């Protein structure tokens, strides 16, 4: 109660009735003794008398307001105003009581009356501003607060109210300036610091926002609103662990604080602590079962954890509460996509776009659904629509890039593919690097760090570029997961495979592994596609040869990829669909499956089906990925795999591999064609109908019958001739050149088959040595030059031109052949070949010798 009110209690107006005077006197007596309950009893029993007196009714109203009964208080203030409509204090008190009851428009009217009576009183204008703010009349509130500040420019309450109003009007920069002025006068006001933090947050300036919230917490460590605000900003700054810690402090003070639970659950989601996040969402939903945000966020967390069916159910439950709620429709459509229910996903995206047509996320999702349905032209249109809404939409750019690459449009696709996500954490363009990114500059003598970024299959596919960097003069370090080092060391000594750079390491450039095709300006025609560029360990090859045996036509199979929640499960085939392969006479199917999918083998064997052989469960179990798998593949006649790392490994090893692809495959496999520009030994088999694996593997089985039949004929009476290491390597380089230059499909297939046989001979005899790499490269260059010379000679001969050019080219033939012979001899000596090729020239012979 204010001093002015206490003074009013002591004055008795002359016109008051005797009953009212007595009641007022007794009421004041009770209040002075702190006997609030007695005072309330008196007000109730003497109400008629009290409300006939201006002062008594006003005091009664104040007592009821203090007791938390604004409705009763309002009745007494109205009685006061009946007696004296110009009673400013009663008008003020009634306006405040009306505010407390949420009757904001009536509070505005009372405040306006007060401002007319006391137009020079800043408190009257401040009260009017507060009433108008609560009624949502922000422009009027701003005028009222401004009027208050004209009368008292340093009034902290008016400054705070004006800043809040500017915030409500989304004039956040002005709000921050007014909060700053208020804080100059009241630097220890925690609410002012909190509210300024909220305005900075609305300006998307998280650092100053966080500073404000933390200052509020220094003033009051138990200030729940500041804890909530700070945790929200920490999440924005991707400091999720810190956000969770502050949420825990807030929830210790206010266990049922829904907003804080939501922030914590979202932060746990981003920390990939999905189980904990789900528990929080479910706990909050028990108390708020109709909260759509909680319901949808729970659904999205289920999606991220790989529980797609449950996510679908969660989205459907949210849509029962609000059938056109866009986030719920987005969750539903995404779950349908992950379950390969693409037509349903398309319908859900269309339904969401009817309600929210300017949503880039929805247009992007729609485009992905159309792509999965092989409606590529429409998918491109939807990606364009997403970029029309948001030209910087990263998800759209990355997916559009992948579609352009699928269509073979590398020039358009590779730049967009730079927006891809790196291990699901941040986009490629968001990577912070301590060294300049390599974008095609000269590398001669430069140190270059290449960083790992993606799945195992991607590492195998793109590591082919690492020796090319070295050939361009770079000193190359590839920093990748330790498990891949043993396999990647077979790239040769020109590339250093490390786990991470040293703390004081210095590089001239760095680049992400999957960016190398873009940095090299790769086109379909220029994809570096050697027959093989990775090699199995010779000792392990021999170890697994003894375990597997030589009998039968040995086919390794893999039918499922990673079990990660973000994996494309529509690429996987049921193990049972591979059964037609086993029916081909003479074929042994050998499982190359690890981790996910292995349980299907056990189920198969439990049912009595024994058509699939399994190897030791501990293969690759020493932490070195693929070392055993690569050796096993080297002992096989063929690998048949879905689109997974096994397919990439087989191609990189130069093994014949058949790859089973879904109807709309991943971008690197392109469309329609039966071969791959990335892997010369790959043959692609494609679904004719979406999701139909049975037909695809039946077609594969028929093709396998032909291969096995030809293999049987070819091995009936093989002609085996002794040879040297140099001759074998020479022949391999010639076949590699033929594979690159021959376009006739029949000839190309024959060359590929011969190359495969010789590669097996090379692996069998362990012709791998770091010193061989340079010799083999030089030998291939010599044979390429001889090929070009022979082509030129043939053209001159056809034209009847035997002039100087013909003579020069003819002389170059024996010069190149001399160089070729020297290289072959060095290879023979390197491997201790029993056959050493010797040459003799005319100048070496004695006179008269033949």
N, C-alpha and C positions, 0 to 999 in steps of 0.2 A: 504494500500500500504506500502511495507516495506521501511526502510531507504535506503537499497541498491537500490531499484527501483527508489526512489526519486533522488538518486545520479546519476543514469544512465540517468534520464531525462535531467540533466544539461550538459551532455557530447554529443557533436555532432561529429559523425565519419567524417573523412576527405573526405570519398568517397560519402557522401550523396549529393543528387541533391539539387539545390537551392530551388525547390518547396517543397521538403520533409523537408528541413531545416526550411523553413518558416512555414509549417504546424505544424511541431513538436513544434516550438517556440510558436505558437498561442495555440496549444493544451495544452501545459504545463501552459500557462498563464490562460486559462479557469479553469484548474484543481486547480491551486493555489487559485483562487477566489471561488472555490466550485461550478463552473457553469457546472455541469455534462451534462445538456441538450445541452448547447452550444457546449460542447466538442463532444458529440455524433453527432450533426449536422455537425460539421467540419470533423469528421472521415468519415461520409457518403459522404460528398461532395468532399473530397480530398482523397478518398480511394486509387485511382491509384497511386498518388504521395506518400502517406504514406506507402503503401506496397512495394514501391521500396527502402525503407530505413529500415535497420535492427532495429534501435532504435525506429523509429516512429511506425513501425508495431507492435513491442512488446508492446509499451505503449498503442497503440490503442486496442490491445488484452486485456490488463489489464483493460482498461476502460469498454469495453464490458462485461468482466467477472464480474466487480463490479456492472454493471447495470443488472445482471441476465440474460445475453444472451451468454451462453457458446458456442453455435454454431458459432456466429459471432466472438467471441474471438478466437476460434480454427482456423478460417480462417486466422486471422491476425498472430497468432503464427506460422502457417504453412508457411506464407509468410516470416516471420523472418527466419525460418529454411531453406528456399530455398536460402536465402542470406548467412546464416551461419549455416550449419548443426550441428556445435558444440556449439551452443549457449545454455548453460546449463539452463539459466533462462527460455528461451522459451520452452525448452523440459519439464521442470518442470511444467510450467504454462499450456502447452498443455495437459500433462498427467492429471492434475487436472480438466481441462475443459472436457476432455473425460470421466473422472469418473463421473462428474456431469451430463453428457448426457447419462450415462449408457452404454457407449461403452467401456466395461471393457477390452476386449482383446487388443484393440488399446491403451488403457491407459497403459496396461502392457508393450507393445512394446516401448512406449515413455519412461516409467520409466526405462526399461532395458537400453535404450540408454543413459539416464542420469547417471545411475549407472556405465556404462562403462567409461564415461567421468570423473565422480567425484567419483571414487571408494573409496576414503578416506573420503567422506562426509556422515555422518550417516543419514542426512535428505534424501539423495538420496535413500539409502537402505530402509528407513522407508516408503518413497513414493512408492517404488517398492512393499514392503510388503502389503501396503494398496490396491494397484491396483490388486495384485494377490489374496488377500482376497476377494475383490469384484467380481473377476472373478471366484471364487470358487476353485482356485488352492491353497488349504490350506497348503499342504506340502511345496510348493515353497514359500508361504508367510511366513511360519515359518522360513525357511532358511534366507529370506531377513531380517526379524525382528531380527533374531539372529546376522546377520552380522552388522546391525545398532548398536546393543548393545555391540558388540565387540569393536566398535569404541567409543561408549559413553554409558557406562553401566548404567548410571542413567537417560537416556532419557525417560521421562515419557510417551511420545507418543508412542515410540517404545515398552515400557513395556506393555502399554495398548493394542497395536495392537497384540503383541505376545500372551497376555492372551486371547484376543478375538479369535485368531486363534486356540489356544489350546482348547478353549470351542467348537469351530466349529468342531474340530477333536474328540470331546467327551473325551478329556483328562482333565476332569474337576478338578481333584485334583491338577494337575500341573498349571492349569489356576488360581486356587485360590491362589497358592503360588506366582505367578507372580503379580496378582492383589495386594497382600499384600505388595510386594516390591514397586509397583508403589504408593500405598497409603502412604508408609513411606515418599516418596518424595512429595506427593501431597495429604495431609490428608483432604483437603477441596474440593476435586473434587467429586461432587455428582454423575457424570457418572461412575467413577471408583467404588464407593460404590454400585451403582445399578447393574453394570455388575458382580461384585463379588457375589452379592446376587443371580443373575441368575445362576452362576456356582454352588453355594451351593445348590440351588433348584434342579439343574440337578443331584447333588449327593444324592438327597433325604435327605438332612440335613436341615429341615425346620427352626429350631431354629436359627442357624447362618445366614441363608438366610434372615429371618425376621429382625434380628439385622442390617444387611447391608441395607436393604430397609428403615428401620426406621431412620438409620443414614443419608441416602440420603435425607429423608424428613426433618430432623432437619436442614440440610443445605439449603433446599428449600422446603417449605411446599406446594408449588404449582407444584411440580415435578410430572406430571401425570404418567410417566412411573414407578416411585417408588411407587406411590399410587396403580397402577395396580399390581405391583409385590407383594407388601405387602398384598393386599387383596387376591391375589391368594394363598399365603402361609397361611394366616389365615384360608382360606377355607380348605386347606390341614390339618391344625391342628384342624379342626372341630370347629373353633371359628367363626361360620357363621354370628352371629350378628355383630361381630367386622368387618368382611369382608364387610358386607353390608354397614356399616358406612363409611369405607374408599372408597368404590365404589361411594357412594353418594358424597364424597368430590371430587373425580376425575371427576365425571359427571357434577358437578357444574362448573368445569373448562373447560371440553371438553364434551359437551352434546351428541355428536355423536360418542364417543369413543366405537367402537364395542366390543373390547376385554373386556373392563370393564363392559359393559352391560351384556356380556355373563357370566362373573364371578359373577356379582350380581344376575342374574337370577338363576344361578346354586346354589348359596348360599341360595336364597329364597326357591328354591326347597327343599334343605336339611333341611330348617327350617319348611318345610311343609306349607309354605305360597304360595300354588300353584297358587292361583288366581293372586297374584302380579307377580309371576314368569312368568306366561303365558302372562300377559300384556307386560312385558319387551321383551319376545321372539317375540311377535307379532309386537311390535313397531320396534324392530331391523330388523325383516323380511320385513317390509314395505320398508325399505331402502336397504335391502340386500336380495331380494327375492330368489336368487339362492344360498344362503349360506346353505350348507348341515348340518353343525354342529348346527346352529340355528334351522333348521327345525326338526332335529332328537331330539334335546333336548326338543323342544316344545312337540313333540310326547311322549317322556318319562314322561314329567310332566303331560300330559293328562292321561297317564296310572296310575301314582301315585295318581291322584285325582279321579280315578274311571271312567273317561270318555273314556271307552274302544273303542267305535265306532269312536269317534273323533280322538283318537290316531291312530286307523287303517287308517283313512283318511289321517292324517298327514304323516304317514310312506309311504303311497302310493304316496303322492305328492312328497316326497323326492326321492323316487325311480324313478319317472318320470324324475328327473334331472340326476340321476346316478343309472341306473338299478341294478348294482351289488355292491352298496355302503353297506358295511357290517353293520355299525351301524343302517342304515335304515332297513335293512332286520331283524336285531335283534329286533328292535322296532316293526316291522310288526308281526314277529313270536310271540313275547310276548303278543301283543294285541290279536292275534288269540287264544293263550292259555287262556287268561282271559275270552274270549268270548266262551270258550269250543269248538272252531273250531280246534280241536286237529290235525286232518289229514292235514288241511291247514298249521297249525303251523309247523308240521313235515316237510312238503315240503319246507317251508320258511327257516327253520334251515338248511336243506340239501343244499339249494341253496346258503346260506351264507357260509357254510363249503366248498363248491367248490372253493370259492374265498379266504377263510381264514381258511385253514384246521387245523391250530395250534392255535385254540381259545377255551380255556376251557369253557368260558361262553356259547358258541354256542353248544358244546358237552353236557353240562349240560342241556341246554334248550331242546335239542333234546331228551335227556333221559327222561325229565319230560313229553314231548309230548307222547313218547312211553309208559310211565307208564300209562298216562291217557287213552291210547288206549288199555290198558291191555296186552301190548306186553312186559311182565316183563323181559324176558330173554334178549331181545334186549336193553331194558332200562339199565340193569346192564352192558351190553357191552359198551354202550355210556358213562355211568358214569365212567367206567374204562378208556375209551379213554380220558375223561376230566382230570382225575388224571394223566394219562401218560404225558399230556401236562403240567399240573401244579399240582404236588403232594400235594400242600398246598391249593388247591382251596376250600374255605370254603363252598360256596354254593353247590358244588358237594357233599362234605362230609355230609352236613346236609340232603340233599335230598336222597342221597344213604342210609343214616341211616334210614330215614323214609320208604324207599322201603324195606330194610331188615326187619324192624319191621312189615311191612304189610305182608311180607312172613313168619312171625313167627320166624324169626332168631334174637331173642333178644340178644344173646351173641355178635353177630357181629353188630347189629343195634344200641344198646344203646350207646356204646362209640362214634359212629359217630354222633348220635343225639345230642351230647354235642356241636356240631358246629352250632346249630340252632340259629336263630335270636331271641333276646329278645325284644318284642314289636316293632320290626322293626327298632331298633336303633343301636344295636351292637350285636355281636355274644356272645354266652355264654362264650366262651373261652377268650373274650376280657374284661370281667367284672373285674373291679378293686374292690378288697374287703379289708376291714380293718382287717379281721380275716381269719385264715386258712380255706380252704374249707374242709368240712367233706367228707372223702372218705372211710368210713366204719370203722373208728377207734372206740374203745370202748367209749361209751357215758356215762358211769356210773358217775353220779354226775357232768356232764359237762353242761354248758350253750350253747345252740344251737339256732342260728337265722336262720329261713327259710324265704326266700324272694319270693314274688309274682313275676311272670314274664310273664304271658301269658293271654289267654282269660278266660272268666268266666267258660266255660266248662272244661278247663284244671284245674282250681282251684278246681272245684267240683270233678273231676276225681282223682286228685293226693292228695287231702287233707286226703284221707284214710291212708296215710303213717304217718301223724302227731302223732296219738295216738301210733303207733308202735315205734316211736322215744322215746316217753315218757316211754313206757314199757321197752325199753332198757336202762332206767335209766337217760335219758336226761331231762334237764329243758328246755322246748321248747317254743320259741316265734315265732309266724308266723306273719310277717309284710306284710299286704296286704291292698288293697283299703278298705276304711271305709264302702263302701256300702255292703260288703260281711260279715261284722262282725256278724250281727244278725244271719244269717244262720249258719256260721261256729262255733259260740259259742255252738251249739248243739253237737259238737264233744266231749264235756265234759271238766271238769276242768283240765285235765292233760295237755292241750294245752292252752297257752295264745295267744289270737288274738289281735294284736296291729296294729296301722297304720304305725308307723315307730319307730325305736329304739330311746331311749333317747340320748341326745348329748354326755353324759358321759358313755353310756352303754358299757359293756365289755362282750365279748362272747369268748368261747373256740373254737367254730367252727361256720361256716355259710354254707348254701347250698341253691341253687335255688330249688324251689318246684318241677319243672319238671325233676330235676336231681335225685330225690329220688329213682325212679326205678333202675337207674344205680348204685347209692350208695349202695342199698340193694342187688345188684346182681340179680335182678328180672328175672325170666324165665317165660315162659307161664304157667308152672305147679306151680309156686310159687307166682303168682299174689295174693296179699291179697284181697279177694273178699267176705267180709261179706254181709249178706243179705241186711243190711242197715247200714249206718254209719252217716247219717244226719237225722234230725227230724224237723218236722214242729211244730210251736208253738200251743199247745193244745187249747188255747183260740181262736186263729184265725181259727183253724180247725172247731170248733163249730160255729163260726161266718159264715164261708163260707158254712158249711153244711146247715144252715138255708136258706142262699141265694140261693143255688143251688137246694136244695130239694133232696128227696130220690128216686123219680120216674125215671124209665127208666134205661137203661144200659149206664152209663155216660162215654164218651170217650173224653179226652182232646186231642186237635190236635195243632201241630205247623209245619209250612211248609217253613219257611224262617229263616235264621240266621242273623248274623250281617250285617249291610249295609256298613261296613268299606271297603275302596277301595281295601284293600289287601285280603278281604274275598274270599273264594272259592264259587262263586255264582252258580257253577254247582251242588252244593249240594242241592240247593233250588228247591222246586217243585211248580208249579202253583197251586193256591188254587183250581181252577176248577178240578184238577186231583183227589182231595179228594172226589168228589161227590159220587162215588160208595159206600163209607163208610156210607153215610147218608141214602142210600136206604135200609140198613139192618133193618128189623123190630125191633122196641123196642130200637133202638140206639139213643142217644142224642149226637150230636157232639158239643163240647164246645171249643171255641177258647182260646188258651193259648198264642197267638201271641202278642208280644209287638213291638213297633217301626216299623221297616221295615216289610211290608206285611199287616199291618193293613188297608192300603188304599184299598187292594183287597177285604176286607170284605165289605167296604162301596160300592164298585162297584157291588159286588154280591147282596147286599140288594137293591141297586138302580134298579137292573134288575128284582126284584121281587122274587129272590131265598132266602128262609128263612131257609135253612137246617143247618145253622151254628149259634149256640148261642154265644153271646158275653157277657162278664161280665163288671164290672165297669172299665171305662178307667183309674181310679186313682189307680188301683191295683199296688202295689209296688211303689207307687208314693212318698213315704215319704223318699226316698233316701236309703232305705234298700232293697237291691236286693233280690228277690225271696221269701220274707217272706210271701206274699199273695199267690204267685204262688205255693209254697210248700204246704200251707194249702189247696188250691184248689185241688192239685194233690192227697192229702190224702183222699179227698172225692170222687175221681173218681174210676171207675172200671178198667180203662185202659187208658194209654197214647199212642198216635201214633204220632211220630215226625220224621222229617228228622234229619240228623246229626247236632245237635245244642245243646246249653246248656240245653234246656228243656229235651232232651234225657238223658243227664248226671244227671240232678237233679232227674229225675224220678227213674233212676237206683240207685242213692245214697240213696233215700228215701225208697227203697225196693218195689216200685210200679211196677206192670207189665207194661212193655213198649215195644212197637213195633217200631223198627227204620227202616226207609226207606232209603236205601243207593244207591248212584250212582254206576255205573258199576265198576269203579276203586275207591274204597272208601278211606277215610283217614286211616292212618296206624293202628289205634287202633282197627279197626273192622275186621282186617285180611281178608282172602279170603274164599269164599265158605260156611263156617260153618254158621248154623242158630242161634248160640248162641254166647255170649260174655264172655270170661274169666274174664272180668272186672266187669260185672253186671249180677249176677245170674238170675235176673228177666227180662232180656232183650231177645227179640226175634228179629232176624235180617231178613229183607226182602231186596233182592238185585235186581237191574235192570238186566233184561236178555239181553236187548239191550241198548247201550249207549244213554242216554237222554230220554228213554221211561218211563215216570212216569205213564202213563195211565194203562199199563199192570200191573205194580207193585201194584198199588192201587186196581185194580180189583182182584188180587190174595189176597190182604189183606182183601178185603170185603168178599170173600168167607170164609177165615179163621175166620173173625169176626162173620159170621153167625153161625159157629160151636160153638164158645165160648159163644155167647149169648144163643144159644139153651141149652147148658150144664148148663149155669148159671141159666136159667129158671127152668130146672129140679131139680137142686140142692136146689133151694130156695122154692120149693113147700111145703115141710113139714120139715123144719129144726128142728133138735133136739137141744134144748138149755138147758145146764146144768149149775148150779151155779159152780163157781170155785174161787180159790184164786189167788192173784197176784203172789205168789211164784210158784204156779203150772203153770201159764201161761208163766212166764219167763223160768222155767225149760223146758217146752215143746218147747219153741222157740229155746233154745240152742241145744236141741236134734235134732230138724229139721235142724238147721244150720249145725250140724255135718253130718247129713244124706246127705244134699245137697252137702257137700264137698267130701263125701266118696262113694256115690252111683253112679255107672257109667251107669246102665241100664236106657235108655232114658225114658221109660214109668214110671218107678218108680221115676226117677228124676223129671219128670213133676208133678206127684201126690204130691211129697214132696213140690215142689215149690208152688203148688196151696194151700196146707194146710198152709204152712209158710206165704203166702200172707194173708190168712184169719186171722191168729192169729196176724200178724203185724197190721192189721186194728183194731183188737180188742184192741191191746196195745195202738194204737194211740187214739182210741175212749175213752179209760179210762185214757188217759194221764199218762201212766206208764213211765214217764221220770223224772229222778232225778239224779243230779251229784253223789249222794251217791250210786245209783244203779249200776253205771258203774263197780266198783270193784267187787261187789257181783255177777253181771251177768258174768263177766269174770271168776271169781273163779268157779261159777256153771258150766260154759261150760268146764272148765278144768277137773272138777270132772267127768262130763258125758263122756268126751273123754277118761279118764282113765278107766271108767266102760266099755266103748265100747271095748277098747283094752283088758281088763281082760276077758270079755265075749268071744271075739275071741280066746284068748289063751285057755280058759277052753274048748271051743268046739273042738279045735284041739286035746287037750289031751284026751277028752272023745272019740273022733273018733278013736284015737290010742289005747284006752283001758288003758291009763296010769293014774291011780288014786293015784299016789305016792305023795311025798312031795310037788312037784310043784303044783299039783292039789289042795292039801289042802291049801297051801299058798295063791293061787289065790282065792279060795273059801272064805277064811277068809277076804281077801282084799275087797271082794264084800260088806260085811256088814259094814266094816269100811268106805268105800267110801260112801255107802248109808247113814250112820250116818252123815257124813260130809255134804252130799247133803241135808239131812233133816234140819240140822242146818241153812244152807244158805237159804233154802226156807222159814224157819220160820222167819229169819231176814227180808227177803223181805216182807213177810206178815205183820210184825209189822211196817215196814217202811211206808207201804201204808194203814195201818189200815184195812186190809182185814177182812171181817166178818167171813170168813172161815180160821181157823188157824190149820194147820196140826199138829196133836199130834201123838207121837209114844210111845209105852210101851215095855219094855224089861223084860226078865225073872227075872233079878236081882231086878227089881222094884216091883215085885209081892209078896204079903204075902205068907207064906207057905201054900200049899194046894190049892192055887187059880188057876183057869183055865184062 
